[in-house]
Amino acid sequence: MKTTQQRVRETLLAIAYGDAMGMPTENLTKEQIEHRYGEVTDFQPSPDDLGTFIRHLDAGTVTDDTENAVFLCDMLIETGGKVEPEVFVRYLIDWLDHDEKSAVVAGPSTKRAVEAIKHGTPLTESGIWGTTNGAAMKIAPIGLVSNCDDLGLLVSNVAAICLPTHNTQIAIQGASVIAAAVSFMFDNDDVDWDEYYDVIARTARLASDFGNKLPTPDILKRIACGRRIAEIPDEGQFRDELYSFLGTGLDTIQTVPAAVSLVYRYRGNLRSCVRTCASIGGDTDTLGAICGGICGGYMFNLSDDDVAVLCSVNDIDFTAIAEAMAPLVDGVRRC
């Protein structure tokens, strides 16, 4: 049986895997990916002649999705498991100020909020327009240190960490759904998929009380639509409906329902889920990182070579982080 430390490390590696696999295809259309790569089945460098991001990143390099999840782990480790937005913001600002890569990978809501904070905007106001998926992409560590038996606490912790950059109802709902999915999958060896959707629905309803209310489609209706799409027998039709109808773009209302659908479609299979994320178009790295966080604690099926690439290319000590996080995870899990 795997230890908690091993499973936490695998979850972090799965986030990085989804992020790195989707990095070269981020913001490309489904058709561009099909023409250039066919099906994305292994790590690729960022393309210098295609898309809107020219950033010269090596194959296997992670982006802000993984970096922000690591900052959340750093915060939790520093605070002994407490959610303190000010501490998280300190890590975030330091990264944006000193890591050259941050300029080409950080998301728009995060950049805007951090600039506002630097100019004196209080944390209670800096994130009131953040509706993109930057909250959901980083939230897996909150799922690891939260228990699905107390969804109210999970949601309040998510809302607290969303405060500086994504303090909107839709972003908090989306991030809460992902944190609950991470927690639920981490706790189960054999998933009841009806229960998976029930946990998600209860979480989204609880989270609707938080954040700045802005016009948006109903996330639960979009998630229900995603489940119907995931049950389409034909793989090509499934991908087309997910990409062209449900959406796989930058907004929370697209990314989160798509991720929930993909995890269900592939029944938590990490490799299958992430390969589709990388190939489907849109915000592929964030979609992959989110699905990785959900699947990683349930079905970690990466090869040793995959892990070796992630560990060698990126300046992240996954083992050390997992060792420090494990006691916090053990403290809340229903074991």
Sequence and secondary structure as in RCSB ss.txt:
>XXXX:A:sequence
MKTTQQRVRETLLAIAYGDAMGMPTENLTKEQIEHRYGEVTDFQPSPDDLGTFIRHLDAGTVTDDTENAVFLCDM
LIETGGKVEPEVFVRYLIDWLDHDEKSAVVAGPSTKRAVEAIKHGTPLTESGIWGTTNGAAMKIAPIGLVSNCDD
LGLLVSNVAAICLPTHNTQIAIQGASVIAAAVSFMFDNDDVDWDEYYDVIARTARLASDFGNKLPTPDILKRIAC
GRRIAEIPDEGQFRDELYSFLGTGLDTIQTVPAAVSLVYRYRGNLRSCVRTCASIGGDTDTLGAICGGICGGYMF
NLSDDDVAVLCSVNDIDFTAIAEAMAPLVDGVRRC
>XXXX:A:secstr
   HHHHHHHHHHHHHHHHHHHTTTTTB HHHHHHHTSS  S     SSSSS      TT   HHHHHHHHHHHH
HHHHTS   HHHHHHHHHHHHHH TTHHHH  HHHHHHHHHHHTT  HHHHTTT  BTHHHHH HHHHHT  GGG
HHHHHHHHHHHHTTT  BHHHHHHHHHHHHHHHHHHT SS  HHHHHHHHHHHHHHHTTSSB      HHHHHHH
HHHHHT S HHHHHHHIIIII  SSBHHHHHHHHHHHHHHTTT HHHHHHHHHHH BSHHHHHHHHHHHHHTT  
   HHHHHHHHHHS   HHHHHHHHHHHHHTTS  
